[in-house]
């Protein structure tokens, strides 16, 4: 893996060799955000979750 200092954080870049998820948390091959609460880093020491509404652009 590689690591890079980014402000007050360190970015790690590597290859994911294995991952696990509860099958009930997925809708097809993506997370069902109505059943899960993913956590996102929004800056500094702040984190947030998304509301259970998905917005998609009209193409």
PyMOL Python script that loads the backbone (N, CA, C, O; Angstrom):
from pymol import cmd

cmd.read_pdbstr("""\
ATOM      1  N   UNK A   1       0.829  -1.173   0.000  1.00  0.00           N
ATOM      2  CA  UNK A   1       0.000   0.000   0.000  1.00  0.00           C
ATOM      3  C   UNK A   1       0.873   1.236   0.000  1.00  0.00           C
ATOM      4  O   UNK A   1       2.074   1.164   0.262  1.00  0.00           O
ATOM      5  N   UNK A   2       0.258   2.376  -0.297  1.00  0.00           N
ATOM      6  CA  UNK A   2       0.940   3.671  -0.245  1.00  0.00           C
ATOM      7  C   UNK A   2       0.180   4.562   0.718  1.00  0.00           C
ATOM      8  O   UNK A   2      -1.028   4.403   0.898  1.00  0.00           O
ATOM      9  N   UNK A   3       0.875   5.487   1.329  1.00  0.00           N
ATOM     10  CA  UNK A   3       0.208   6.449   2.200  1.00  0.00           C
ATOM     11  C   UNK A   3       0.718   7.843   1.886  1.00  0.00           C
ATOM     12  O   UNK A   3       1.899   8.040   1.599  1.00  0.00           O
ATOM     13  N   UNK A   4      -0.202   8.819   1.947  1.00  0.00           N
ATOM     14  CA  UNK A   4       0.102  10.194   1.598  1.00  0.00           C
ATOM     15  C   UNK A   4      -0.451  11.122   2.668  1.00  0.00           C
ATOM     16  O   UNK A   4      -1.624  11.008   3.025  1.00  0.00           O
ATOM     17  N   UNK A   5       0.365  12.044   3.195  1.00  0.00           N
ATOM     18  CA  UNK A   5      -0.167  13.020   4.137  1.00  0.00           C
ATOM     19  C   UNK A   5      -1.079  13.998   3.394  1.00  0.00           C
ATOM     20  O   UNK A   5      -0.705  14.541   2.355  1.00  0.00           O
ATOM     21  N   UNK A   6      -2.280  14.215   3.939  1.00  0.00           N
ATOM     22  CA  UNK A   6      -3.257  15.124   3.344  1.00  0.00           C
ATOM     23  C   UNK A   6      -3.796  15.992   4.474  1.00  0.00           C
ATOM     24  O   UNK A   6      -4.723  15.589   5.177  1.00  0.00           O
ATOM     25  N   UNK A   7      -3.231  17.167   4.651  1.00  0.00           N
ATOM     26  CA  UNK A   7      -3.659  18.030   5.752  1.00  0.00           C
ATOM     27  C   UNK A   7      -3.408  17.339   7.075  1.00  0.00           C
ATOM     28  O   UNK A   7      -2.296  16.884   7.345  1.00  0.00           O
ATOM     29  N   UNK A   8      -4.451  17.259   7.911  1.00  0.00           N
ATOM     30  CA  UNK A   8      -4.309  16.620   9.223  1.00  0.00           C
ATOM     31  C   UNK A   8      -4.669  15.136   9.183  1.00  0.00           C
ATOM     32  O   UNK A   8      -4.879  14.521  10.229  1.00  0.00           O
ATOM     33  N   UNK A   9      -4.743  14.556   7.971  1.00  0.00           N
ATOM     34  CA  UNK A   9      -5.090  13.145   7.797  1.00  0.00           C
ATOM     35  C   UNK A   9      -4.024  12.449   6.962  1.00  0.00           C
ATOM     36  O   UNK A   9      -3.146  13.096   6.392  1.00  0.00           O
ATOM     37  N   UNK A  10      -4.108  11.147   6.898  1.00  0.00           N
ATOM     38  CA  UNK A  10      -3.256  10.356   6.018  1.00  0.00           C
ATOM     39  C   UNK A  10      -4.150   9.547   5.097  1.00  0.00           C
ATOM     40  O   UNK A  10      -5.045   8.841   5.561  1.00  0.00           O
ATOM     41  N   UNK A  11      -3.913   9.644   3.791  1.00  0.00           N
ATOM     42  CA  UNK A  11      -4.665   8.888   2.796  1.00  0.00           C
ATOM     43  C   UNK A  11      -3.915   7.594   2.516  1.00  0.00           C
ATOM     44  O   UNK A  11      -2.742   7.617   2.143  1.00  0.00           O
ATOM     45  N   UNK A  12      -4.594   6.463   2.697  1.00  0.00           N
ATOM     46  CA  UNK A  12      -4.019   5.155   2.410  1.00  0.00           C
ATOM     47  C   UNK A  12      -4.610   4.645   1.101  1.00  0.00           C
ATOM     48  O   UNK A  12      -5.828   4.664   0.923  1.00  0.00           O
ATOM     49  N   UNK A  13      -3.767   4.194   0.191  1.00  0.00           N
ATOM     50  CA  UNK A  13      -4.205   3.652  -1.091  1.00  0.00           C
ATOM     51  C   UNK A  13      -3.679   2.226  -1.185  1.00  0.00           C
ATOM     52  O   UNK A  13      -2.483   1.976  -1.030  1.00  0.00           O
ATOM     53  N   UNK A  14      -4.591   1.299  -1.440  1.00  0.00           N
ATOM     54  CA  UNK A  14      -4.185  -0.091  -1.531  1.00  0.00           C
ATOM     55  C   UNK A  14      -5.229  -0.910  -2.263  1.00  0.00           C
ATOM     56  O   UNK A  14      -6.218  -0.371  -2.759  1.00  0.00           O
ATOM     57  N   UNK A  15      -5.010  -2.195  -2.330  1.00  0.00           N
ATOM     58  CA  UNK A  15      -5.917  -3.114  -2.995  1.00  0.00           C
ATOM     59  C   UNK A  15      -6.798  -3.795  -1.955  1.00  0.00           C
ATOM     60  O   UNK A  15      -6.296  -4.332  -0.968  1.00  0.00           O
ATOM     61  N   UNK A  16      -8.120  -3.773  -2.177  1.00  0.00           N
ATOM     62  CA  UNK A  16      -9.045  -4.482  -1.290  1.00  0.00           C
ATOM     63  C   UNK A  16      -8.986  -5.960  -1.667  1.00  0.00           C
ATOM     64  O   UNK A  16      -9.292  -6.331  -2.800  1.00  0.00           O
ATOM     65  N   UNK A  17      -8.595  -6.789  -0.721  1.00  0.00           N
ATOM     66  CA  UNK A  17      -8.459  -8.219  -0.993  1.00  0.00           C
ATOM     67  C   UNK A  17      -9.712  -8.998  -0.641  1.00  0.00           C
ATOM     68  O   UNK A  17      -9.973 -10.053  -1.219  1.00  0.00           O
ATOM     69  N   UNK A  18     -10.488  -8.487   0.302  1.00  0.00           N
ATOM     70  CA  UNK A  18     -11.687  -9.190   0.741  1.00  0.00           C
ATOM     71  C   UNK A  18     -12.590  -8.191   1.451  1.00  0.00           C
ATOM     72  O   UNK A  18     -12.109  -7.275   2.119  1.00  0.00           O
ATOM     73  N   UNK A  19     -13.903  -8.369   1.303  1.00  0.00           N
ATOM     74  CA  UNK A  19     -14.863  -7.491   1.976  1.00  0.00           C
ATOM     75  C   UNK A  19     -16.096  -8.307   2.340  1.00  0.00           C
ATOM     76  O   UNK A  19     -16.405  -9.307   1.693  1.00  0.00           O
ATOM     77  N   UNK A  20     -16.793  -7.871   3.378  1.00  0.00           N
ATOM     78  CA  UNK A  20     -17.984  -8.574   3.857  1.00  0.00           C
ATOM     79  C   UNK A  20     -19.125  -7.584   4.036  1.00  0.00           C
ATOM     80  O   UNK A  20     -18.900  -6.423   4.378  1.00  0.00           O
ATOM     81  N   UNK A  21     -20.352  -8.046   3.802  1.00  0.00           N
ATOM     82  CA  UNK A  21     -21.545  -7.231   4.044  1.00  0.00           C
ATOM     83  C   UNK A  21     -22.696  -8.162   4.379  1.00  0.00           C
ATOM     84  O   UNK A  21     -22.758  -9.285   3.878  1.00  0.00           O
ATOM     85  N   UNK A  22     -23.596  -7.708   5.213  1.00  0.00           N
ATOM     86  CA  UNK A  22     -24.814  -8.437   5.516  1.00  0.00           C
ATOM     87  C   UNK A  22     -25.683  -8.432   4.261  1.00  0.00           C
ATOM     88  O   UNK A  22     -25.985  -7.360   3.738  1.00  0.00           O
ATOM     89  N   UNK A  23     -26.086  -9.583   3.772  1.00  0.00           N
ATOM     90  CA  UNK A  23     -26.890  -9.658   2.540  1.00  0.00           C
ATOM     91  C   UNK A  23     -28.159  -8.814   2.627  1.00  0.00           C
ATOM     92  O   UNK A  23     -28.607  -8.270   1.618  1.00  0.00           O
ATOM     93  N   UNK A  24     -28.738  -8.700   3.808  1.00  0.00           N
ATOM     94  CA  UNK A  24     -29.944  -7.900   3.975  1.00  0.00           C
ATOM     95  C   UNK A  24     -29.708  -6.411   3.814  1.00  0.00           C
ATOM     96  O   UNK A  24     -30.662  -5.644   3.683  1.00  0.00           O
ATOM     97  N   UNK A  25     -28.447  -5.990   3.822  1.00  0.00           N
ATOM     98  CA  UNK A  25     -28.114  -4.571   3.679  1.00  0.00           C
ATOM     99  C   UNK A  25     -27.964  -4.163   2.215  1.00  0.00           C
ATOM    100  O   UNK A  25     -27.774  -2.985   1.913  1.00  0.00           O
ATOM    101  N   UNK A  26     -28.048  -5.135   1.306  1.00  0.00           N
ATOM    102  CA  UNK A  26     -27.826  -4.840  -0.106  1.00  0.00           C
ATOM    103  C   UNK A  26     -29.111  -4.920  -0.910  1.00  0.00           C
ATOM    104  O   UNK A  26     -30.006  -5.710  -0.610  1.00  0.00           O
ATOM    105  N   UNK A  27     -29.182  -4.088  -1.932  1.00  0.00           N
ATOM    106  CA  UNK A  27     -30.248  -4.142  -2.931  1.00  0.00           C
ATOM    107  C   UNK A  27     -29.535  -4.384  -4.257  1.00  0.00           C
ATOM    108  O   UNK A  27     -29.069  -3.441  -4.897  1.00  0.00           O
ATOM    109  N   UNK A  28     -29.451  -5.630  -4.664  1.00  0.00           N
ATOM    110  CA  UNK A  28     -28.639  -5.964  -5.832  1.00  0.00           C
ATOM    111  C   UNK A  28     -27.175  -5.910  -5.436  1.00  0.00           C
ATOM    112  O   UNK A  28     -26.733  -6.644  -4.552  1.00  0.00           O
ATOM    113  N   UNK A  29     -26.428  -5.040  -6.094  1.00  0.00           N
ATOM    114  CA  UNK A  29     -24.998  -4.934  -5.785  1.00  0.00           C
ATOM    115  C   UNK A  29     -24.633  -3.610  -5.112  1.00  0.00           C
ATOM    116  O   UNK A  29     -23.461  -3.238  -5.080  1.00  0.00           O
ATOM    117  N   UNK A  30     -25.627  -2.896  -4.575  1.00  0.00           N
ATOM    118  CA  UNK A  30     -25.372  -1.632  -3.867  1.00  0.00           C
ATOM    119  C   UNK A  30     -26.051  -1.669  -2.504  1.00  0.00           C
ATOM    120  O   UNK A  30     -26.990  -2.436  -2.291  1.00  0.00           O
ATOM    121  N   UNK A  31     -25.574  -0.840  -1.585  1.00  0.00           N
ATOM    122  CA  UNK A  31     -26.194  -0.765  -0.264  1.00  0.00           C
ATOM    123  C   UNK A  31     -27.599  -0.191  -0.362  1.00  0.00           C
ATOM    124  O   UNK A  31     -27.824   0.776  -1.090  1.00  0.00           O
ATOM    125  N   UNK A  32     -28.538  -0.772   0.359  1.00  0.00           N
ATOM    126  CA  UNK A  32     -29.901  -0.246   0.481  1.00  0.00           C
ATOM    127  C   UNK A  32     -29.861   0.766   1.618  1.00  0.00           C
ATOM    128  O   UNK A  32     -29.854   0.374   2.785  1.00  0.00           O
ATOM    129  N   UNK A  33     -29.833   2.072   1.302  1.00  0.00           N
ATOM    130  CA  UNK A  33     -29.663   3.074   2.352  1.00  0.00           C
ATOM    131  C   UNK A  33     -30.892   3.212   3.240  1.00  0.00           C
ATOM    132  O   UNK A  33     -30.854   3.929   4.240  1.00  0.00           O
ATOM    133  N   UNK A  34     -31.986   2.531   2.887  1.00  0.00           N
ATOM    134  CA  UNK A  34     -33.128   2.470   3.784  1.00  0.00           C
ATOM    135  C   UNK A  34     -32.902   1.486   4.919  1.00  0.00           C
ATOM    136  O   UNK A  34     -33.586   1.540   5.941  1.00  0.00           O
ATOM    137  N   UNK A  35     -31.940   0.586   4.739  1.00  0.00           N
ATOM    138  CA  UNK A  35     -31.646  -0.434   5.746  1.00  0.00           C
ATOM    139  C   UNK A  35     -30.301  -0.224   6.420  1.00  0.00           C
ATOM    140  O   UNK A  35     -29.998  -0.888   7.411  1.00  0.00           O
ATOM    141  N   UNK A  36     -29.499   0.679   5.904  1.00  0.00           N
ATOM    142  CA  UNK A  36     -28.163   0.910   6.451  1.00  0.00           C
ATOM    143  C   UNK A  36     -27.953   2.390   6.725  1.00  0.00           C
ATOM    144  O   UNK A  36     -28.655   3.233   6.168  1.00  0.00           O
ATOM    145  N   UNK A  37     -27.021   2.697   7.554  1.00  0.00           N
ATOM    146  CA  UNK A  37     -26.614   4.077   7.818  1.00  0.00           C
ATOM    147  C   UNK A  37     -25.113   4.157   7.585  1.00  0.00           C
ATOM    148  O   UNK A  37     -24.321   3.884   8.487  1.00  0.00           O
ATOM    149  N   UNK A  38     -24.730   4.529   6.382  1.00  0.00           N
ATOM    150  CA  UNK A  38     -23.320   4.680   6.068  1.00  0.00           C
ATOM    151  C   UNK A  38     -22.816   5.972   6.699  1.00  0.00           C
ATOM    152  O   UNK A  38     -23.554   6.954   6.781  1.00  0.00           O
ATOM    153  N   UNK A  39     -21.574   5.976   7.141  1.00  0.00           N
ATOM    154  CA  UNK A  39     -20.987   7.142   7.795  1.00  0.00           C
ATOM    155  C   UNK A  39     -19.982   7.780   6.843  1.00  0.00           C
ATOM    156  O   UNK A  39     -19.141   7.091   6.265  1.00  0.00           O
ATOM    157  N   UNK A  40     -20.074   9.099   6.683  1.00  0.00           N
ATOM    158  CA  UNK A  40     -19.200   9.837   5.780  1.00  0.00           C
ATOM    159  C   UNK A  40     -18.413  10.883   6.551  1.00  0.00           C
ATOM    160  O   UNK A  40     -18.960  11.575   7.410  1.00  0.00           O
ATOM    161  N   UNK A  41     -17.130  10.997   6.244  1.00  0.00           N
ATOM    162  CA  UNK A  41     -16.293  12.041   6.834  1.00  0.00           C
ATOM    163  C   UNK A  41     -16.522  13.307   6.013  1.00  0.00           C
ATOM    164  O   UNK A  41     -16.278  13.308   4.806  1.00  0.00           O
ATOM    165  N   UNK A  42     -16.982  14.377   6.644  1.00  0.00           N
ATOM    166  CA  UNK A  42     -17.306  15.608   5.928  1.00  0.00           C
ATOM    167  C   UNK A  42     -16.305  16.722   6.173  1.00  0.00           C
ATOM    168  O   UNK A  42     -16.487  17.837   5.685  1.00  0.00           O
ATOM    169  N   UNK A  43     -15.251  16.436   6.922  1.00  0.00           N
ATOM    170  CA  UNK A  43     -14.197  17.414   7.153  1.00  0.00           C
ATOM    171  C   UNK A  43     -13.840  17.521   8.620  1.00  0.00           C
ATOM    172  O   UNK A  43     -14.697  17.376   9.492  1.00  0.00           O
ATOM    173  N   UNK A  44     -12.568  17.776   8.887  1.00  0.00           N
ATOM    174  CA  UNK A  44     -12.122  17.922  10.271  1.00  0.00           C
ATOM    175  C   UNK A  44     -12.496  16.713  11.100  1.00  0.00           C
ATOM    176  O   UNK A  44     -12.182  15.578  10.739  1.00  0.00           O
ATOM    177  N   UNK A  45     -13.170  16.961  12.216  1.00  0.00           N
ATOM    178  CA  UNK A  45     -13.637  15.873  13.080  1.00  0.00           C
ATOM    179  C   UNK A  45     -15.127  15.610  12.900  1.00  0.00           C
ATOM    180  O   UNK A  45     -15.757  15.018  13.777  1.00  0.00           O
ATOM    181  N   UNK A  46     -15.701  16.039  11.778  1.00  0.00           N
ATOM    182  CA  UNK A  46     -17.146  15.924  11.554  1.00  0.00           C
ATOM    183  C   UNK A  46     -17.483  14.747  10.650  1.00  0.00           C
ATOM    184  O   UNK A  46     -16.814  14.490   9.650  1.00  0.00           O
ATOM    185  N   UNK A  47     -18.544  14.042  11.035  1.00  0.00           N
ATOM    186  CA  UNK A  47     -19.044  12.908  10.275  1.00  0.00           C
ATOM    187  C   UNK A  47     -20.552  13.053  10.141  1.00  0.00           C
ATOM    188  O   UNK A  47     -21.188  13.716  10.959  1.00  0.00           O
ATOM    189  N   UNK A  48     -21.131  12.433   9.108  1.00  0.00           N
ATOM    190  CA  UNK A  48     -22.573  12.531   8.892  1.00  0.00           C
ATOM    191  C   UNK A  48     -23.076  11.257   8.239  1.00  0.00           C
ATOM    192  O   UNK A  48     -22.302  10.483   7.676  1.00  0.00           O
ATOM    193  N   UNK A  49     -24.386  11.051   8.321  1.00  0.00           N
ATOM    194  CA  UNK A  49     -25.044   9.991   7.566  1.00  0.00           C
ATOM    195  C   UNK A  49     -25.961  10.664   6.559  1.00  0.00           C
ATOM    196  O   UNK A  49     -26.254  11.854   6.675  1.00  0.00           O
ATOM    197  N   UNK A  50     -26.409   9.911   5.582  1.00  0.00           N
ATOM    198  CA  UNK A  50     -27.326  10.439   4.582  1.00  0.00           C
ATOM    199  C   UNK A  50     -28.756  10.131   4.976  1.00  0.00           C
ATOM    200  O   UNK A  50     -29.021   9.150   5.671  1.00  0.00           O
ATOM    201  N   UNK A  51     -29.681  10.975   4.528  1.00  0.00           N
ATOM    202  CA  UNK A  51     -31.075  10.610   4.721  1.00  0.00           C
ATOM    203  C   UNK A  51     -31.410   9.525   3.705  1.00  0.00           C
ATOM    204  O   UNK A  51     -30.663   9.326   2.747  1.00  0.00           O
ATOM    205  N   UNK A  52     -32.501   8.834   3.898  1.00  0.00           N
ATOM    206  CA  UNK A  52     -32.795   7.658   3.063  1.00  0.00           C
ATOM    207  C   UNK A  52     -33.494   8.025   1.752  1.00  0.00           C
ATOM    208  O   UNK A  52     -34.389   7.308   1.305  1.00  0.00           O
ATOM    209  N   UNK A  53     -33.091   9.131   1.141  1.00  0.00           N
ATOM    210  CA  UNK A  53     -33.631   9.528  -0.156  1.00  0.00           C
ATOM    211  C   UNK A  53     -32.469   9.572  -1.142  1.00  0.00           C
ATOM    212  O   UNK A  53     -31.426  10.160  -0.851  1.00  0.00           O
ATOM    213  N   UNK A  54     -32.645   8.955  -2.301  1.00  0.00           N
ATOM    214  CA  UNK A  54     -31.606   8.948  -3.324  1.00  0.00           C
ATOM    215  C   UNK A  54     -32.031   9.882  -4.445  1.00  0.00           C
ATOM    216  O   UNK A  54     -33.138   9.766  -4.969  1.00  0.00           O
ATOM    217  N   UNK A  55     -31.154  10.808  -4.812  1.00  0.00           N
ATOM    218  CA  UNK A  55     -31.419  11.719  -5.923  1.00  0.00           C
ATOM    219  C   UNK A  55     -30.593  11.276  -7.117  1.00  0.00           C
ATOM    220  O   UNK A  55     -29.388  11.050  -7.003  1.00  0.00           O
ATOM    221  N   UNK A  56     -31.244  11.154  -8.257  1.00  0.00           N
ATOM    222  CA  UNK A  56     -30.544  10.764  -9.477  1.00  0.00           C
ATOM    223  C   UNK A  56     -30.825  11.813 -10.548  1.00  0.00           C
ATOM    224  O   UNK A  56     -31.963  12.259 -10.688  1.00  0.00           O
ATOM    225  N   UNK A  57     -29.803  12.212 -11.305  1.00  0.00           N
ATOM    226  CA  UNK A  57     -30.034  13.216 -12.353  1.00  0.00           C
ATOM    227  C   UNK A  57     -30.880  12.637 -13.480  1.00  0.00           C
ATOM    228  O   UNK A  57     -30.790  11.449 -13.790  1.00  0.00           O
ATOM    229  N   UNK A  58     -31.704  13.489 -14.090  1.00  0.00           N
ATOM    230  CA  UNK A  58     -32.471  13.068 -15.264  1.00  0.00           C
ATOM    231  C   UNK A  58     -31.557  13.178 -16.471  1.00  0.00           C
ATOM    232  O   UNK A  58     -30.972  14.229 -16.735  1.00  0.00           O
ATOM    233  N   UNK A  59     -31.446  12.080 -17.194  1.00  0.00           N
ATOM    234  CA  UNK A  59     -30.543  12.069 -18.361  1.00  0.00           C
ATOM    235  C   UNK A  59     -31.361  11.989 -19.624  1.00  0.00           C
ATOM    236  O   UNK A  59     -30.802  11.967 -20.720  1.00  0.00           O
TER     237      UNK A  59
END
""", "prot")
cmd.dss("prot")
cmd.show_as("cartoon", "prot")
cmd.util.cbc("prot")
cmd.orient("prot")
